[in-house]
Amino acid sequence: MKTLLAAFMLLLASSAVAENDEPLPRPCQTIATACEAAGYHRGGHKEGKGLWKDCVAPILDGRAIPGVTPNPDDVKACQARRPKNRG
């Protein structure tokens, strides 16, 4: 249940960023850009191509995403900016 709640909160947070068009911190943005180049996009989660749910979040959790090769330094820097109590 905590994982589901954390995923929901992450989804809300990412949609708030999308609605406000606030820029992401640079290291997180470079990861998102790499995901977009591989075909992931906002709102694509229903087809398994969601920008955050299916690409950025798994990368930050240490999983490899086929077709996406983020800079390891950007991954570490973006991980450092994530909330500590995600789940």
N, C-alpha and C positions, 0 to 999 in steps of 0.2 A: 504494500500500500504506500509506503514511503517513497519507493521508486516511482510509482505512478504519479504521486503528488509532485515529486521533484521534476519529472518530465513535463507535467502540466505547467508548472511554474516557469520552467525553461522556455516552453512554447509561448507562454504569455509574455515573458521578458523579450524574447526575440521578435514577437509581433509588435510590441511596444516600440522597439528600436526601428522596425520597418515603418511603422506609422509616423514616427517622429522624424524619420530620416536623419537621425543623429549618426555621425560617423563612429565606426567601431575603432577601438584602439588599433594602431597599425599592425601589430603582430596578428591579431585576430582577423583583421581585414585581409591580410595576405593569404591566410588559410581559406577564408571564405571565397576569395577571388580564385584560388586554385580549385576549389570545389565547383564554382560556377563554370570554370573552363572545362571541367569534366562532365558538365551537364546537370549539376545539382542546382536547384533554384528554390526561392521562397514559395511556399505553397505546394511544393512537389512531393510532400510526404506521403500522399495517398498512392503515388506510383513508385514509392521507394527512392525518390530523388529529392527529398527535402534538404534544403541547404544546411540547416542546423541539426535536425534530428538524425538524418542519414549520413551526413558527411562531417561537419565541423565537430559536433559533440563526440562521435566515435574517435576521431583523430585525437581530440584532447584527452580521451580516455585511454589512449595508447594503441588503438586498433588501426590496422592498415586499411585504406580504402583504395580499391583498384582504380588506377588512372589518376590518382591524386598523390603528388609527392611534395608535401609541405617542407619548408625549411625547419629543421629540428630546433633551431634557436627561436624561431617564431612560435613553435608549438610550446616550448618551455615558457616563453614570455606570456603567451595567452593563457596557459594553464595557471600561471601565477596570479592572473587577474580574475579567475573564476571564484565564485563564493565557496567558502570552505565547507559549508553545511548543505551540500546538494542532495543528500539522500541518506 
